[in-house]
């Protein structure tokens, strides 16, 4: 299986980080910011539209 990394950005505190898609859940699942604890749908943490497309391909 090929690895894919995507960029995440918290919509609340604007913290940035990368994650391996294999370690993430579906785009509609609840996700928490590792810095501020803000909870939203995982799709809302995607930094770019392309990151969301990659996530959806692996979901």
DODREN-401499 format. One record per atom (N, C-alpha, C): residue number from 1; atom name; x, z, y. Coordinates in steps of 0.02 Angstrom, whole numbers, padded with zeros to 5 digits. Layout:
N
<r><doza>NUM</doza><padren>CA</padren><px>X</px><pz>Z</pz><py>Y</py></r>
...
This chain:
59
<r><doza>1</doza><padren>N</padren><px>00042</px><pz>00000</pz><py>-00059</py></r>
<r><doza>1</doza><padren>CA</padren><px>00000</px><pz>00000</pz><py>00000</py></r>
<r><doza>1</doza><padren>C</padren><px>00044</px><pz>00000</pz><py>00062</py></r>
<r><doza>2</doza><padren>N</padren><px>00025</px><pz>-00039</pz><py>00109</py></r>
<r><doza>2</doza><padren>CA</padren><px>00062</px><pz>-00046</pz><py>00171</py></r>
<r><doza>2</doza><padren>C</padren><px>00045</px><pz>00012</pz><py>00219</py></r>
<r><doza>3</doza><padren>N</padren><px>00096</px><pz>00038</pz><py>00254</py></r>
<r><doza>3</doza><padren>CA</padren><px>00083</px><pz>00091</pz><py>00303</py></r>
<r><doza>3</doza><padren>C</padren><px>00066</px><pz>00060</pz><py>00370</py></r>
<r><doza>4</doza><padren>N</padren><px>00021</px><pz>00093</pz><py>00405</py></r>
<r><doza>4</doza><padren>CA</padren><px>00002</px><pz>00072</pz><py>00473</py></r>
<r><doza>4</doza><padren>C</padren><px>00000</px><pz>00133</pz><py>00517</py></r>
<r><doza>5</doza><padren>N</padren><px>00031</px><pz>00128</pz><py>00574</py></r>
<r><doza>5</doza><padren>CA</padren><px>00032</px><pz>00183</pz><py>00622</py></r>
<r><doza>5</doza><padren>C</padren><px>-00008</px><pz>00162</pz><py>00683</py></r>
<r><doza>6</doza><padren>N</padren><px>-00047</px><pz>00209</pz><py>00709</py></r>
<r><doza>6</doza><padren>CA</padren><px>-00087</px><pz>00195</pz><py>00769</py></r>
<r><doza>6</doza><padren>C</padren><px>-00072</px><pz>00248</pz><py>00821</py></r>
<r><doza>7</doza><padren>N</padren><px>-00086</px><pz>00230</pz><py>00883</py></r>
<r><doza>7</doza><padren>CA</padren><px>-00076</px><pz>00275</pz><py>00939</py></r>
<r><doza>7</doza><padren>C</padren><px>-00141</px><pz>00310</pz><py>00956</py></r>
<r><doza>8</doza><padren>N</padren><px>-00136</px><pz>00375</pz><py>00965</py></r>
<r><doza>8</doza><padren>CA</padren><px>-00194</px><pz>00416</pz><py>00983</py></r>
<r><doza>8</doza><padren>C</padren><px>-00182</px><pz>00446</pz><py>01052</py></r>
<r><doza>9</doza><padren>N</padren><px>-00237</px><pz>00455</pz><py>01088</py></r>
<r><doza>9</doza><padren>CA</padren><px>-00233</px><pz>00488</pz><py>01154</py></r>
<r><doza>9</doza><padren>C</padren><px>-00296</px><pz>00530</pz><py>01162</py></r>
<r><doza>10</doza><padren>N</padren><px>-00286</px><pz>00593</pz><py>01178</py></r>
<r><doza>10</doza><padren>CA</padren><px>-00343</px><pz>00638</pz><py>01188</py></r>
<r><doza>10</doza><padren>C</padren><px>-00379</px><pz>00619</pz><py>01253</py></r>
<r><doza>11</doza><padren>N</padren><px>-00445</px><pz>00608</pz><py>01250</py></r>
<r><doza>11</doza><padren>CA</padren><px>-00482</px><pz>00591</pz><py>01310</py></r>
<r><doza>11</doza><padren>C</padren><px>-00487</px><pz>00650</pz><py>01359</py></r>
<r><doza>12</doza><padren>N</padren><px>-00474</px><pz>00711</pz><py>01335</py></r>
<r><doza>12</doza><padren>CA</padren><px>-00480</px><pz>00770</pz><py>01377</py></r>
<r><doza>12</doza><padren>C</padren><px>-00413</px><pz>00787</pz><py>01412</py></r>
<r><doza>13</doza><padren>N</padren><px>-00360</px><pz>00799</pz><py>01373</py></r>
<r><doza>13</doza><padren>CA</padren><px>-00296</px><pz>00821</pz><py>01403</py></r>
<r><doza>13</doza><padren>C</padren><px>-00246</px><pz>00764</pz><py>01408</py></r>
<r><doza>14</doza><padren>N</padren><px>-00262</px><pz>00706</pz><py>01381</py></r>
<r><doza>14</doza><padren>CA</padren><px>-00221</px><pz>00645</pz><py>01384</py></r>
<r><doza>14</doza><padren>C</padren><px>-00155</px><pz>00651</pz><py>01345</py></r>
<r><doza>15</doza><padren>N</padren><px>-00150</px><pz>00698</pz><py>01298</py></r>
<r><doza>15</doza><padren>CA</padren><px>-00092</px><pz>00702</pz><py>01255</py></r>
<r><doza>15</doza><padren>C</padren><px>-00088</px><pz>00639</pz><py>01212</py></r>
<r><doza>16</doza><padren>N</padren><px>-00028</px><pz>00615</pz><py>01199</py></r>
<r><doza>16</doza><padren>CA</padren><px>-00017</px><pz>00554</pz><py>01159</py></r>
<r><doza>16</doza><padren>C</padren><px>00022</px><pz>00570</pz><py>01097</py></r>
<r><doza>17</doza><padren>N</padren><px>00006</px><pz>00537</pz><py>01041</py></r>
<r><doza>17</doza><padren>CA</padren><px>00044</px><pz>00543</pz><py>00980</py></r>
<r><doza>17</doza><padren>C</padren><px>00027</px><pz>00485</pz><py>00935</py></r>
<r><doza>18</doza><padren>N</padren><px>00065</px><pz>00478</pz><py>00881</py></r>
<r><doza>18</doza><padren>CA</padren><px>00053</px><pz>00426</pz><py>00831</py></r>
<r><doza>18</doza><padren>C</padren><px>00032</px><pz>00459</pz><py>00766</py></r>
<r><doza>19</doza><padren>N</padren><px>-00007</px><pz>00422</pz><py>00727</py></r>
<r><doza>19</doza><padren>CA</padren><px>-00029</px><pz>00447</pz><py>00662</py></r>
<r><doza>19</doza><padren>C</padren><px>-00030</px><pz>00390</pz><py>00612</py></r>
<r><doza>20</doza><padren>N</padren><px>-00017</px><pz>00407</pz><py>00550</py></r>
<r><doza>20</doza><padren>CA</padren><px>-00023</px><pz>00359</pz><py>00495</py></r>
<r><doza>20</doza><padren>C</padren><px>-00097</px><pz>00352</pz><py>00479</py></r>
<r><doza>21</doza><padren>N</padren><px>-00121</px><pz>00291</pz><py>00476</py></r>
<r><doza>21</doza><padren>CA</padren><px>-00192</px><pz>00279</pz><py>00462</py></r>
<r><doza>21</doza><padren>C</padren><px>-00214</px><pz>00310</pz><py>00396</py></r>
<r><doza>22</doza><padren>N</padren><px>-00169</px><pz>00312</pz><py>00348</py></r>
<r><doza>22</doza><padren>CA</padren><px>-00186</px><pz>00341</pz><py>00283</py></r>
<r><doza>22</doza><padren>C</padren><px>-00201</px><pz>00415</pz><py>00287</py></r>
<r><doza>23</doza><padren>N</padren><px>-00179</px><pz>00448</pz><py>00340</py></r>
<r><doza>23</doza><padren>CA</padren><px>-00190</px><pz>00520</pz><py>00348</py></r>
<r><doza>23</doza><padren>C</padren><px>-00253</px><pz>00535</pz><py>00388</py></r>
<r><doza>24</doza><padren>N</padren><px>-00289</px><pz>00484</pz><py>00411</py></r>
<r><doza>24</doza><padren>CA</padren><px>-00347</px><pz>00493</pz><py>00453</py></r>
<r><doza>24</doza><padren>C</padren><px>-00412</px><pz>00479</pz><py>00416</py></r>
<r><doza>25</doza><padren>N</padren><px>-00467</px><pz>00504</pz><py>00442</py></r>
<r><doza>25</doza><padren>CA</padren><px>-00533</px><pz>00494</pz><py>00413</py></r>
<r><doza>25</doza><padren>C</padren><px>-00566</px><pz>00432</pz><py>00444</py></r>
<r><doza>26</doza><padren>N</padren><px>-00630</px><pz>00424</pz><py>00431</py></r>
<r><doza>26</doza><padren>CA</padren><px>-00669</px><pz>00368</pz><py>00458</py></r>
<r><doza>26</doza><padren>C</padren><px>-00676</px><pz>00375</pz><py>00534</py></r>
<r><doza>27</doza><padren>N</padren><px>-00685</px><pz>00320</pz><py>00570</py></r>
<r><doza>27</doza><padren>CA</padren><px>-00691</px><pz>00321</pz><py>00643</py></r>
<r><doza>27</doza><padren>C</padren><px>-00746</px><pz>00367</pz><py>00669</py></r>
<r><doza>28</doza><padren>N</padren><px>-00800</px><pz>00378</pz><py>00631</py></r>
<r><doza>28</doza><padren>CA</padren><px>-00855</px><pz>00420</pz><py>00654</py></r>
<r><doza>28</doza><padren>C</padren><px>-00847</px><pz>00493</pz><py>00636</py></r>
<r><doza>29</doza><padren>N</padren><px>-00793</px><pz>00510</pz><py>00601</py></r>
<r><doza>29</doza><padren>CA</padren><px>-00783</px><pz>00581</pz><py>00582</py></r>
<r><doza>29</doza><padren>C</padren><px>-00759</px><pz>00621</pz><py>00643</py></r>
<r><doza>30</doza><padren>N</padren><px>-00770</px><pz>00686</pz><py>00640</py></r>
<r><doza>30</doza><padren>CA</padren><px>-00750</px><pz>00731</pz><py>00694</py></r>
<r><doza>30</doza><padren>C</padren><px>-00674</px><pz>00742</pz><py>00690</py></r>
<r><doza>31</doza><padren>N</padren><px>-00642</px><pz>00739</pz><py>00747</py></r>
<r><doza>31</doza><padren>CA</padren><px>-00569</px><pz>00746</pz><py>00751</py></r>
<r><doza>31</doza><padren>C</padren><px>-00553</px><pz>00794</pz><py>00808</py></r>
<r><doza>32</doza><padren>N</padren><px>-00501</px><pz>00834</pz><py>00800</py></r>
<r><doza>32</doza><padren>CA</padren><px>-00481</px><pz>00883</pz><py>00850</py></r>
<r><doza>32</doza><padren>C</padren><px>-00412</px><pz>00865</pz><py>00878</py></r>
<r><doza>33</doza><padren>N</padren><px>-00404</px><pz>00871</pz><py>00943</py></r>
<r><doza>33</doza><padren>CA</padren><px>-00340</px><pz>00860</pz><py>00976</py></r>
<r><doza>33</doza><padren>C</padren><px>-00291</px><pz>00915</pz><py>00953</py></r>
<r><doza>34</doza><padren>N</padren><px>-00231</px><pz>00895</pz><py>00936</py></r>
<r><doza>34</doza><padren>CA</padren><px>-00181</px><pz>00944</pz><py>00913</py></r>
<r><doza>34</doza><padren>C</padren><px>-00155</px><pz>00987</pz><py>00970</py></r>
<r><doza>35</doza><padren>N</padren><px>-00166</px><pz>00967</pz><py>01032</py></r>
<r><doza>35</doza><padren>CA</padren><px>-00141</px><pz>01006</pz><py>01089</py></r>
<r><doza>35</doza><padren>C</padren><px>-00194</px><pz>01051</pz><py>01121</py></r>
<r><doza>36</doza><padren>N</padren><px>-00253</px><pz>01024</pz><py>01135</py></r>
<r><doza>36</doza><padren>CA</padren><px>-00303</px><pz>01063</pz><py>01172</py></r>
<r><doza>36</doza><padren>C</padren><px>-00363</px><pz>01084</pz><py>01129</py></r>
<r><doza>37</doza><padren>N</padren><px>-00369</px><pz>01056</pz><py>01068</py></r>
<r><doza>37</doza><padren>CA</padren><px>-00423</px><pz>01075</pz><py>01023</py></r>
<r><doza>37</doza><padren>C</padren><px>-00489</px><pz>01040</pz><py>01036</py></r>
<r><doza>38</doza><padren>N</padren><px>-00491</px><pz>00994</pz><py>01084</py></r>
<r><doza>38</doza><padren>CA</padren><px>-00552</px><pz>00957</pz><py>01100</py></r>
<r><doza>38</doza><padren>C</padren><px>-00576</px><pz>00920</pz><py>01037</py></r>
<r><doza>39</doza><padren>N</padren><px>-00640</px><pz>00924</pz><py>01021</py></r>
<r><doza>39</doza><padren>CA</padren><px>-00668</px><pz>00889</pz><py>00963</py></r>
<r><doza>39</doza><padren>C</padren><px>-00713</px><pz>00833</pz><py>00985</py></r>
<r><doza>40</doza><padren>N</padren><px>-00702</px><pz>00775</pz><py>00957</py></r>
<r><doza>40</doza><padren>CA</padren><px>-00743</px><pz>00715</pz><py>00969</py></r>
<r><doza>40</doza><padren>C</padren><px>-00738</px><pz>00670</pz><py>00907</py></r>
<r><doza>41</doza><padren>N</padren><px>-00774</px><pz>00615</pz><py>00910</py></r>
<r><doza>41</doza><padren>CA</padren><px>-00768</px><pz>00565</pz><py>00856</py></r>
<r><doza>41</doza><padren>C</padren><px>-00696</px><pz>00538</pz><py>00857</py></r>
<r><doza>42</doza><padren>N</padren><px>-00668</px><pz>00526</pz><py>00798</py></r>
<r><doza>42</doza><padren>CA</padren><px>-00600</px><pz>00501</pz><py>00793</py></r>
<r><doza>42</doza><padren>C</padren><px>-00591</px><pz>00436</pz><py>00834</py></r>
<r><doza>43</doza><padren>N</padren><px>-00641</px><pz>00393</pz><py>00834</py></r>
<r><doza>43</doza><padren>CA</padren><px>-00637</px><pz>00330</pz><py>00871</py></r>
<r><doza>43</doza><padren>C</padren><px>-00624</px><pz>00340</pz><py>00945</py></r>
<r><doza>44</doza><padren>N</padren><px>-00644</px><pz>00397</pz><py>00973</py></r>
<r><doza>44</doza><padren>CA</padren><px>-00634</px><pz>00410</pz><py>01044</py></r>
<r><doza>44</doza><padren>C</padren><px>-00561</px><pz>00428</pz><py>01060</py></r>
<r><doza>45</doza><padren>N</padren><px>-00521</px><pz>00441</pz><py>01009</py></r>
<r><doza>45</doza><padren>CA</padren><px>-00451</px><pz>00458</pz><py>01019</py></r>
<r><doza>45</doza><padren>C</padren><px>-00405</px><pz>00397</pz><py>01015</py></r>
<r><doza>46</doza><padren>N</padren><px>-00432</px><pz>00338</pz><py>00999</py></r>
<r><doza>46</doza><padren>CA</padren><px>-00390</px><pz>00279</pz><py>00995</py></r>
<r><doza>46</doza><padren>C</padren><px>-00365</px><pz>00260</pz><py>01064</py></r>
<r><doza>47</doza><padren>N</padren><px>-00300</px><pz>00247</pz><py>01069</py></r>
<r><doza>47</doza><padren>CA</padren><px>-00271</px><pz>00231</pz><py>01134</py></r>
<r><doza>47</doza><padren>C</padren><px>-00290</px><pz>00160</pz><py>01155</py></r>
<r><doza>48</doza><padren>N</padren><px>-00294</px><pz>00114</pz><py>01108</py></r>
<r><doza>48</doza><padren>CA</padren><px>-00311</px><pz>00045</pz><py>01124</py></r>
<r><doza>48</doza><padren>C</padren><px>-00366</px><pz>00019</pz><py>01077</py></r>
<r><doza>49</doza><padren>N</padren><px>-00396</px><pz>-00036</pz><py>01096</py></r>
<r><doza>49</doza><padren>CA</padren><px>-00446</px><pz>-00067</pz><py>01053</py></r>
<r><doza>49</doza><padren>C</padren><px>-00414</px><pz>-00091</pz><py>00988</py></r>
<r><doza>50</doza><padren>N</padren><px>-00352</px><pz>-00112</pz><py>00991</py></r>
<r><doza>50</doza><padren>CA</padren><px>-00317</px><pz>-00135</pz><py>00930</py></r>
<r><doza>50</doza><padren>C</padren><px>-00307</px><pz>-00077</pz><py>00881</py></r>
<r><doza>51</doza><padren>N</padren><px>-00293</px><pz>-00017</pz><py>00908</py></r>
<r><doza>51</doza><padren>CA</padren><px>-00287</px><pz>00042</pz><py>00864</py></r>
<r><doza>51</doza><padren>C</padren><px>-00352</px><pz>00055</pz><py>00827</py></r>
<r><doza>52</doza><padren>N</padren><px>-00407</px><pz>00047</pz><py>00861</py></r>
<r><doza>52</doza><padren>CA</padren><px>-00473</px><pz>00057</pz><py>00830</py></r>
<r><doza>52</doza><padren>C</padren><px>-00485</px><pz>00004</pz><py>00776</py></r>
<r><doza>53</doza><padren>N</padren><px>-00466</px><pz>-00058</pz><py>00789</py></r>
<r><doza>53</doza><padren>CA</padren><px>-00474</px><pz>-00111</pz><py>00740</py></r>
<r><doza>53</doza><padren>C</padren><px>-00434</px><pz>-00095</pz><py>00676</py></r>
<r><doza>54</doza><padren>N</padren><px>-00373</px><pz>-00072</pz><py>00685</py></r>
<r><doza>54</doza><padren>CA</padren><px>-00332</px><pz>-00055</pz><py>00627</py></r>
<r><doza>54</doza><padren>C</padren><px>-00363</px><pz>00002</pz><py>00588</py></r>
<r><doza>55</doza><padren>N</padren><px>-00387</px><pz>00053</pz><py>00622</py></r>
<r><doza>55</doza><padren>CA</padren><px>-00419</px><pz>00110</pz><py>00589</py></r>
<r><doza>55</doza><padren>C</padren><px>-00479</px><pz>00086</pz><py>00548</py></r>
<r><doza>56</doza><padren>N</padren><px>-00520</px><pz>00043</pz><py>00578</py></r>
<r><doza>56</doza><padren>CA</padren><px>-00581</px><pz>00018</pz><py>00544</py></r>
<r><doza>56</doza><padren>C</padren><px>-00563</px><pz>-00023</pz><py>00483</py></r>
<r><doza>57</doza><padren>N</padren><px>-00507</px><pz>-00059</pz><py>00485</py></r>
<r><doza>57</doza><padren>CA</padren><px>-00486</px><pz>-00099</pz><py>00427</py></r>
<r><doza>57</doza><padren>C</padren><px>-00468</px><pz>-00055</pz><py>00367</py></r>
<r><doza>58</doza><padren>N</padren><px>-00442</px><pz>00004</pz><py>00381</py></r>
<r><doza>58</doza><padren>CA</padren><px>-00420</px><pz>00049</pz><py>00328</py></r>
<r><doza>58</doza><padren>C</padren><px>-00474</px><pz>00098</pz><py>00306</py></r>
<r><doza>59</doza><padren>N</padren><px>-00528</px><pz>00103</pz><py>00344</py></r>
<r><doza>59</doza><padren>CA</padren><px>-00581</px><pz>00152</pz><py>00329</py></r>
<r><doza>59</doza><padren>C</padren><px>-00622</px><pz>00131</pz><py>00269</py></r>
